[in-house]
Amino acid sequence: MAGKVARIYGKAGYNAPPRLHSKYLPARERDLPVYKPTRGTFVHELPRNELLFNPAVKYPIYNRLPKFWRDEFEYKRPLLHQKVIKGSKQPQHEGLWHKDHTGVSKQMYNFPVKLFYPPESEKEIWAGEAVIFGYKPAKGDIKNPVKFPRTWRPLLRKQTFYSEILDRHITTKFSSLALDLIDEAFGFDNFILQTHSKVLQKFGSSLKREMLLKLARKETDLFPNDPQKQESIYEKYKKHVISEEEAEWTGLTLVEAMEKQWEAEKSKGLHTPLLEIYAKELKAKLAVENKQSSAEPIQVFDMTQQKTESQQRT
């Protein structure tokens, strides 16, 4: 009972006056409301990663880029270094499960491999290979929990290939996978033209764009002085021919594509700053006023005549 009295009237018990509700107190004596953040206070309309890394959300001009370039840019690189195991869900267990060669169900784990594409991979042709970061167990003891970091790099070789379309030799470093793919494609030009730009990266994509532009501009750029050779090479690579507009966008990076789109829209007058517009209007207005002022007769005042008149008055 004493505890109940203390909760109602305070520690002083019945001797203390009863406390009034805050709404009956004057404004200066009321307790200020305390801000309590709820679960949805810090939630954005879009996820944070979308705002930071999704170009469609981050850059408004991205949605005005050509659709064929956006499809090429959003293409995901193939998984060359990891085999993804597909599994199924079980109602009584978490995660995904699959049956091994003995028929026993086991839980599967697909841990992503850490890949790194160094700057030199943009200047060479690696055919999708990358630097792999991982760990290796202690030597001689596989069960030892101690692991040591290790890096796996692709084997590179400096080779020279002749391009029939470009009519010049290309010398750079190729990975072992790239050399095997060139052999499978029966030629360097076929390998470049049939491989995706995301796999070729920057240097290979620039070669692909140059080849496609030459094929699209057959009459002016593809051996214009040798019609027989022009027809033979064009017939050989005819299945890779695309329009000139699409060839100009092939292999462009995100920054290059946005700059190209901006320049195209600026040439049409879509992005003219208001300062330039108002400056042109002001110049035109001043030019009209100058013409009008020059057309009016100019009054010339004779100072000597004014002096004589003033002297006579005096």
Summary of the structure (lengths in Angstrom):
residues: 314
radius of gyration: 38.5
end to end distance: 118.2
largest distance: 133.0
contacts: 661
relative contact order: 0.07
helix: 47%
strand: 13%
